[in-house]
Amino acid sequence: MFEQQDSQPIIQHWSASVKELFYEHATTDASSDLPSISSSDEPELLQDSPFSSLPEDVIVCVLVHCDLRDIAACMAVCRLLRVMIQSQTYLLRYRILLAANGMVDGPSGHSNKLAMLQDHCSRVASAGTYCNSHSGGHYLVRLSMADEERLVAPAFGGTISYVTMKKAQGVAEIHEPSPIPANRTVNHWFVPFALFPEGEVYKVSADTTQNLLLVVQHLRDGKTEWDLKVHIRSLSDPSACHPRASSPILYTAASGRQFKGVYSIQIHKQYVAWGLWSDPKVVDSRIELWDWENGLFVWRCDFGPKVSFSLLDSTHIVVAADHWDHLCVYRVTGHIRVTRDILRLDLPFHNRRVRVQESSIPVSPADAPFWPDPALRIILVAYSRKRDGRRSGGIIIPYATFLRWLDRIPVLDGTLSSYHSILEWEQWGPSGSALLGSPFGVHPSAMDSTYPYGSRVPFLASVRGSPQHIQVITVDLNPNGQKLAGNPYIIIPSYLRRTASRDARVWTSHVQMRHVVYSSSREEPDPELWYPCIIAHPYGLIELFYHTVGPDAAASQQVGFRIHILDEDRHR
């Protein structure tokens, strides 16, 4: 099969000019019915046509970007195009479905990718209820208040995996759903703390697409000038250093700064970003970026309290804080380490709690047939009223919106100039984001407990006033979904064409960007499982249940995660 990554340079160079030639030679009016060509009126080969000498893979690349009406018109041009289109039906249908679902072709060699993608589309289209993936797809344990040492948290790498810290047992477990659609298995790794005897294991994170394991330890022995040590290990063999790491350990959190630990670890390629938090009385925090392959510190910046961030790409980080009315974008590479934001995006409200949700930059696992397109990924900014936390909502910002404005910032001699851009909401927000507000009478789950992946973000909304009866609202900012849904000549998933329920549409009634919104029901009789953290997955969603502590916490709780898929046959 012709691979997408090989086609991109060709598409960029040839697509515009070759499509013009197609339209010039097409004899069928685009407004007429689709042409029907029999063998008796088969067109002759155009010997003098410029595209008759083009390589077949170049022409196929262009055809992939045509809708079915244009493809049918091209079949009437000459025998060359007709034979080529007839022989490439599989590829063209596959590419169209990928675009409609915001996916890219995966690296695996599955021979039935089109059938797998069609089956996935059928499940999404036919489903009405999110169903627990019972066969190995859940990991829930009941804890008492004495079991506070068992914690579960997402790990943000090329995929999103789930780390369970079992400090009493001296082990961490890492789980990840299968990257193959409709596969209910879960990949599983163990990390014994005995491999790290020098101090307390504070946090564990991983990027399964790179076989990367990060283990953070507290250093309180006074033997070094650092308080935190980060081990760079192989996930498949935690006793061994990662083969691409030039140094097995990174040291951070200088002694005397009172940094207590790390949070929001995010991994992309050879870079890892994290936040350092300190004692609440000090109200100090820091964001750092490291090159774990070469063992090099790249960038850091100090902030005040309650700072959140997301890694945009290898060179930019977006940051927000409770007391800010804007988002700040920092450039984190270059010969000069700039600690001033280069782009500031004003928000449409004031006096709100604001948090940028951690996110993953999608990387296709080796055995995935297809995977979310990283170019379509989104950033979620959650907000709520400071006074009581109600009237929560979110702003979904495509990565492309950031690029649109970052590309205008000059870079001189490989270093960032002193350019600083401030944009009011009216300049960038209405056309470059999706503002989701909580409708009156609808009680959403907290957006700061929701995490996107790819172009989709799901969240829970109680439309009957009871958390037992909840709608799962999914917003997809894949522009191809709505674009292809309006073309009657392209066979796409029916869920893209179906009319969303009123409860779903009310969330995006004022959104100008191309988007798809749909809803499914979630029935949960167990009160302990009414308020999970919701995380998007390429084929469904993940419910994550934290261990709640405090005066309002139950004496016994269920902690862990559940994998849910949209299934046309099974219901809870």
Residue pairs with C-beta under 8 A, 6 or more apart in sequence:
1 91
1 94
1 105
1 113
2 57
2 60
2 61
2 91
3 105
4 104
4 105
7 57
7 61
7 64
10 57
10 58
10 61
11 61
11 62
11 65
14 54
14 58
14 61
14 62
15 61
15 62
15 65
18 51
18 54
18 58
18 59
18 62
19 62
19 65
19 66
21 49
21 50
21 51
22 51
22 62
22 66
22 70
22 73
22 74
22 77
22 81
23 70
25 46
25 49
25 77
25 78
26 70
26 73
26 74
26 76
26 77
27 73
27 76
27 77
28 35
28 72
28 73
28 76
30 69
30 70
30 73
34 68
34 69
34 72
34 489
35 72
35 73
35 75
35 76
37 43
37 75
37 76
37 82
42 79
42 82
43 76
43 77
43 78
43 79
43 82
44 78
44 79
45 52
45 78
45 79
45 80
46 52
46 77
46 78
46 80
49 78
51 59
52 78
52 80
56 84
59 81
59 84
60 84
60 88
60 91
60 92
63 71
63 74
63 84
63 85
63 88
63 92
64 91
64 92
64 95
64 96
66 74
67 484
67 487
67 489
67 490
68 96
68 487
68 489
68 490
68 491
69 487
69 489
71 85
71 92
72 489
74 81
74 85
75 81
75 82
75 85
75 86
76 82
85 92
90 114
93 114
93 491
94 105
94 113
94 114
94 117
96 484
96 490
96 491
96 492
97 103
97 114
97 117
97 118
97 121
97 492
97 493
98 104
98 105
98 117
98 370
99 480
99 484
100 121
100 478
100 480
100 481
100 484
100 485
100 490
100 492
100 493
100 496
101 117
101 120
101 121
101 370
101 478
101 481
101 493
102 372
102 373
102 376
102 454
102 455
102 456
102 476
102 478
102 480
102 481
103 117
103 370
103 371
103 372
103 373
103 538
104 364
104 370
104 371
104 372
104 373
104 374
105 113
105 370
106 113
106 179
106 364
106 365
106 367
106 368
106 369
106 370
106 371
107 364
107 366
107 368
108 366
108 367
108 368
108 369
110 116
110 369
113 369
113 370
116 180
116 181
116 182
116 369
116 370
117 181
117 369
117 370
119 181
119 182
120 181
120 182
120 539
121 492
121 493
121 494
121 495
122 493
122 568
123 181
123 182
123 565
123 566
123 567
123 568
124 493
124 495
124 566
125 493
125 494
125 495
125 498
126 568
127 520
127 566
127 567
127 568
128 520
128 521
129 520
129 521
129 522
129 523
129 571
129 572
130 472
130 520
130 521
130 522
130 540
130 541
130 564
130 565
130 566
131 564
131 565
131 566
131 567
131 570
131 571
131 572
132 138
132 562
132 563
132 564
132 572
133 177
133 184
133 540
133 562
133 563
133 564
133 565
134 184
135 184
135 185
136 184
136 185
136 186
137 177
137 184
137 185
137 186
137 562
137 563
137 564
137 565
138 560
138 561
138 562
138 563
139 162
139 164
139 175
139 186
139 560
139 561
139 562
140 545
140 558
140 559
140 560
140 561
140 562
141 150
141 558
141 559
141 560
142 556
142 557
142 558
142 559
143 150
143 547
143 556
143 557
143 558
143 559
144 555
144 556
145 549
145 553
145 555
145 556
147 168
147 547
148 547
148 549
149 165
149 166
149 167
149 168
150 164
150 165
150 166
150 167
150 168
150 547
150 559
151 164
151 165
151 546
151 547
151 559
152 162
152 163
152 164
152 165
152 544
152 545
152 546
152 547
152 559
152 560
152 561
153 162
153 163
153 165
153 544
153 546
154 160
154 161
154 162
154 163
154 358
154 451
154 533
154 535
154 544
155 161
155 162
155 163
155 174
155 204
155 205
155 206
155 207
155 265
156 205
156 265
156 266
156 267
156 358
156 359
156 360
157 205
157 206
157 207
157 208
157 209
157 210
157 212
157 266
157 267
157 268
157 360
157 363
158 207
158 208
158 209
158 210
158 267
158 268
158 360
158 361
158 362
158 363
158 364
158 365
159 176
159 179
159 207
159 208
159 209
159 360
159 362
159 363
159 365
160 176
160 360
160 451
160 453
160 535
160 537
160 542
161 174
161 175
161 176
161 206
161 208
162 174
162 175
162 176
162 542
162 544
162 561
163 172
163 173
163 174
163 204
163 205
163 206
164 172
164 173
164 174
164 175
164 560
165 172
165 201
165 203
165 204
166 172
166 173
167 193
167 201
170 192
170 193
170 194
171 190
171 191
171 192
171 193
172 190
172 191
172 193
172 201
172 204
173 188
173 189
173 190
173 191
174 188
174 189
174 190
174 191
174 204
174 206
174 208
174 235
175 186
175 187
175 188
175 561
176 186
176 187
176 208
177 186
177 187
177 537
177 539
177 542
177 563
178 184
178 185
178 186
178 187
179 364
179 365
179 367
179 368
179 371
179 538
180 367
180 368
180 369
181 369
181 538
181 539
182 539
182 565
184 563
184 565
186 563
187 208
189 206
189 213
189 235
189 236
189 238
190 238
191 204
191 213
191 215
191 238
192 238
193 201
195 238
195 239
196 215
196 217
196 231
198 217
198 219
198 229
199 217
199 218
199 219
199 220
199 221
199 229
200 217
200 218
200 220
201 215
201 216
201 217
202 216
202 217
202 218
202 228
202 261
202 262
203 215
203 216
203 261
203 262
203 265
204 213
204 214
204 215
204 216
205 213
205 214
205 216
205 265
205 267
206 212
206 213
206 214
206 235
207 267
208 235
208 365
209 363
209 364
209 365
209 366
210 244
210 267
210 269
211 234
211 235
211 236
211 242
212 232
212 233
212 234
212 235
212 242
212 267
212 292
213 231
213 232
213 233
213 234
213 235
213 238
213 242
214 230
214 231
214 232
214 233
214 265
214 267
214 272
214 292
215 230
215 231
215 233
215 238
216 228
216 229
216 230
216 231
216 261
216 262
217 228
217 229
217 230
217 231
218 227
218 228
218 261
219 226
219 227
219 228
219 229
220 227
222 255
224 251
224 255
225 254
225 255
226 251
226 252
226 253
226 254
226 255
227 253
227 254
227 255
227 257
227 259
228 251
228 252
228 253
228 259
228 261
228 262
228 276
229 249
229 250
229 251
230 249
230 250
230 251
230 252
231 248
231 249
232 241
232 242
232 245
232 247
232 248
232 249
232 250
232 292
232 295
233 239
233 240
233 241
233 242
233 248
234 240
234 241
234 242
234 243
241 248
242 248
242 292
244 270
244 293
245 292
245 293
245 295
246 293
246 294
246 295
247 294
247 295
250 290
250 292
250 295
252 262
252 276
252 288
252 290
253 259
253 262
253 276
257 278
257 284
258 278
258 279
258 282
258 284
259 276
259 277
259 278
259 284
259 286
260 277
260 278
260 279
261 276
261 277
262 274
262 275
262 276
262 277
263 274
263 275
263 276
263 277
264 273
264 274
264 275
264 308
264 309
264 358
265 272
265 273
265 274
266 272
266 273
266 274
266 310
266 311
266 358
266 359
266 360
267 273
267 292
268 311
268 313
268 314
268 361
269 314
270 291
270 292
270 293
270 294
271 289
271 290
271 291
271 292
271 298
271 311
271 314
272 289
272 290
272 292
273 287
273 288
273 289
273 290
273 309
273 311
273 317
273 332
274 287
274 288
275 285
275 286
275 287
275 288
275 307
275 308
275 309
276 285
276 286
276 287
276 288
277 285
278 284
278 285
280 305
283 304
283 305
284 302
284 303
284 304
284 305
285 302
285 303
285 304
285 305
285 306
285 307
286 300
286 301
286 302
286 303
287 300
287 301
287 303
287 307
287 309
287 317
287 319
288 297
288 299
288 300
289 298
289 299
289 300
289 311
289 317
289 332
290 296
290 297
290 298
291 297
291 298
298 332
298 333
299 330
299 332
299 333
299 337
300 337
300 339
301 330
301 339
303 319
303 321
304 321
304 323
305 321
305 322
306 321
306 322
306 323
307 319
307 320
307 321
308 319
308 320
308 321
308 354
308 355
308 356
308 357
308 358
309 317
309 318
309 319
309 320
309 356
310 317
310 318
310 356
310 357
310 358
310 359
310 379
311 317
311 359
311 361
312 318
312 329
312 379
312 399
312 402
313 361
313 399
314 333
315 331
315 332
315 333
316 329
316 330
316 331
316 332
316 402
316 406
317 329
317 330
317 332
318 327
318 328
318 329
318 330
318 356
318 379
318 402
319 327
319 328
319 329
319 330
319 341
319 356
320 326
320 327
320 328
320 354
320 355
320 356
320 381
321 354
322 353
322 354
322 355
322 386
324 354
325 346
325 347
325 349
325 350
325 352
325 354
326 344
326 345
326 346
326 347
326 422
327 344
327 345
327 347
327 356
327 381
328 341
328 343
328 344
329 341
329 342
329 343
329 344
329 345
329 402
329 406
330 338
330 339
330 340
330 341
330 342
331 338
331 342
331 416
334 411
334 414
334 415
334 416
335 414
335 415
336 415
336 416
338 416
340 420
341 420
342 406
342 409
342 416
342 419
342 420
342 421
343 402
343 405
343 406
343 409
343 420
343 421
343 423
344 420
344 421
344 422
344 423
345 405
345 423
345 425
345 428
345 429
346 422
346 423
346 424
346 425
346 429
347 354
347 381
347 383
347 395
347 425
347 429
348 395
348 425
348 429
348 435
349 383
351 385
351 386
352 383
352 384
352 385
352 386
353 383
353 384
353 385
353 386
353 389
353 448
354 381
354 382
354 383
355 381
355 382
355 383
355 448
356 379
356 380
356 381
357 379
357 380
357 381
357 382
357 447
357 448
357 450
357 451
357 452
358 451
359 377
359 378
359 379
359 380
359 451
359 452
359 453
360 453
361 374
361 377
362 371
362 372
362 373
362 374
362 377
362 453
362 454
363 371
363 374
364 370
364 371
365 371
371 538
372 453
372 454
372 455
372 456
372 538
373 454
373 455
373 478
374 399
374 454
375 399
375 400
376 398
376 399
376 400
376 454
376 455
376 477
376 478
376 479
377 398
377 399
377 452
377 453
377 454
377 455
378 396
378 397
378 398
378 399
378 452
378 454
378 455
378 456
378 457
378 477
379 396
379 397
379 398
379 399
379 402
379 452
380 394
380 395
380 396
380 397
380 447
380 450
380 451
380 452
380 457
381 394
381 395
381 396
381 397
382 392
382 393
382 394
382 446
382 447
382 448
382 450
383 392
383 393
383 394
383 395
383 447
384 390
384 391
384 392
384 393
384 446
384 447
384 448
385 391
385 392
389 446
390 438
391 437
391 438
392 438
392 444
392 446
392 447
392 448
393 435
393 436
393 437
393 438
393 444
393 447
394 436
394 447
394 450
394 457
394 459
395 429
395 433
395 434
395 435
395 436
396 433
396 434
396 436
396 452
396 457
396 475
396 477
397 432
397 433
398 432
398 433
398 455
398 477
398 513
401 428
401 432
401 433
404 432
405 421
405 423
405 428
408 421
409 416
409 417
409 419
409 421
410 417
410 419
411 417
429 435
430 512
431 512
431 513
432 513
433 513
434 475
434 477
434 508
434 511
434 513
434 515
435 510
435 511
436 447
436 475
436 507
436 508
436 511
437 507
438 444
439 506
439 507
441 465
442 461
442 462
442 463
442 503
442 506
443 461
443 462
443 465
443 467
444 459
444 460
444 461
444 462
445 459
445 460
445 461
445 531
445 532
445 534
447 459
449 531
449 532
449 533
449 534
450 457
450 458
450 459
450 533
450 534
450 535
451 457
451 533
451 534
451 535
451 536
452 536
453 535
453 536
453 537
453 538
454 478
454 536
454 538
455 476
455 477
455 478
456 474
456 475
456 476
456 477
456 478
456 536
457 474
457 475
457 536
458 472
458 473
458 474
458 475
458 534
458 536
458 541
459 472
459 473
459 534
460 470
460 471
460 472
460 473
460 522
460 532
460 534
461 470
461 471
461 473
461 503
461 507
462 469
462 470
462 471
463 469
463 470
463 471
463 503
467 524
467 527
467 530
467 531
468 523
468 524
468 525
468 527
468 530
469 521
469 523
470 521
470 522
470 523
470 524
470 530
471 501
471 503
471 504
471 519
471 520
471 521
471 522
472 519
472 520
472 521
472 522
472 534
472 541
473 503
473 504
473 507
473 517
473 518
473 519
474 517
474 518
474 519
474 520
475 507
475 508
475 515
475 516
475 517
476 515
476 516
476 517
477 513
477 514
477 515
478 515
478 516
479 513
479 514
479 515
481 496
481 514
481 515
481 516
482 496
482 514
482 515
482 516
483 514
484 490
484 492
484 496
485 492
485 496
485 497
485 516
495 516
495 518
496 516
498 518
500 517
500 518
500 519
501 518
501 519
503 519
504 517
504 518
504 519
505 517
507 517
508 515
508 517
520 566
523 572
524 530
526 558
528 545
528 554
528 557
528 558
529 543
529 545
529 558
532 543
532 544
532 545
532 562
533 543
533 544
533 545
533 546
534 541
534 542
534 543
534 544
535 541
535 542
535 543
535 544
536 542
537 563
539 565
539 566
540 563
540 564
540 565
540 566
541 564
542 561
542 562
542 563
542 564
543 561
543 562
543 564
544 560
544 561
545 557
545 558
545 559
545 560
545 561
545 562
546 559
547 557
547 559
548 554
548 557
